[in-house]
Amino acid sequence: MRRAPLKALFALLTFSRDDETPLRWDRIVLIFSTLVTIGLAVLYVHGKVTGRW
């Protein structure tokens, strides 16, 4: 995975927060797991379309 999208994601998550509020790790984990699920679905569809699987 390239670093630019990950940096952009963390920038969006931390941009609007104050210094006093902690990171919302539940939101970070939710977004990361959603991205992994979407990536796996795209790989599956790509494999079906190209006939490799």
Kinemage of the C-alpha trace (Angstrom):
@kinemage 1
@onewidth
@group {chain A} dominant
@subgroup {mainchain}
@vectorlist {calphas} color= white
{ca met a 1} P 0.000 0.000 0.000
{ca arg a 2} L 1.314 3.409 -0.851
{ca arg a 3} L 2.023 5.815 1.953
{ca ala a 4} L 0.275 8.849 0.459
{ca pro a 5} L -3.314 7.568 0.916
{ca leu a 6} L -2.516 6.437 4.438
{ca lys a 7} L -0.982 9.807 5.304
{ca ala a 8} L -4.023 11.549 3.847
{ca leu a 9} L -6.329 9.356 5.916
{ca phe a 10} L -4.497 10.110 9.164
{ca ala a 11} L -4.376 13.794 8.269
{ca leu a 12} L -8.151 13.825 7.830
{ca leu a 13} L -8.670 11.985 11.093
{ca thr a 14} L -6.412 14.292 13.101
{ca phe a 15} L -7.044 17.602 11.317
{ca ser a 16} L -10.234 18.597 13.090
{ca arg a 17} L -9.356 17.410 16.576
{ca asp a 18} L -8.049 19.537 19.416
{ca asp a 19} L -4.787 18.781 21.148
{ca glu a 20} L -6.659 17.770 24.282
{ca thr a 21} L -8.845 15.096 22.703
{ca pro a 22} L -7.264 11.690 22.116
{ca leu a 23} L -7.298 9.870 18.803
{ca arg a 24} L -10.466 7.943 18.031
{ca trp a 25} L -8.884 4.527 17.582
{ca asp a 26} L -12.248 2.880 17.054
{ca arg a 27} L -12.844 5.108 14.047
{ca ile a 28} L -9.334 4.441 12.707
{ca val a 29} L -9.811 0.682 13.029
{ca leu a 30} L -13.247 0.890 11.413
{ca ile a 31} L -11.946 2.851 8.423
{ca phe a 32} L -8.910 0.586 8.040
{ca ser a 33} L -10.979 -2.601 8.164
{ca thr a 34} L -13.444 -1.128 5.661
{ca leu a 35} L -10.575 -0.302 3.286
{ca val a 36} L -9.200 -3.833 3.627
{ca thr a 37} L -12.625 -5.324 2.906
{ca ile a 38} L -13.091 -3.129 -0.161
{ca gly a 39} L -9.587 -4.031 -1.349
{ca leu a 40} L -10.285 -7.737 -1.018
{ca ala a 41} L -13.562 -7.382 -2.900
{ca val a 42} L -11.795 -5.494 -5.701
{ca leu a 43} L -9.131 -8.202 -5.902
{ca tyr a 44} L -11.828 -10.880 -6.065
{ca val a 45} L -13.703 -9.110 -8.841
{ca his a 46} L -10.474 -8.463 -10.726
{ca gly a 47} L -9.571 -12.134 -10.458
{ca lys a 48} L -12.975 -13.191 -11.725
{ca val a 49} L -12.863 -10.777 -14.648
{ca thr a 50} L -9.360 -11.779 -15.735
{ca gly a 51} L -10.108 -15.470 -15.246
{ca arg a 52} L -7.206 -16.107 -12.903
{ca trp a 53} L -9.360 -17.527 -10.119
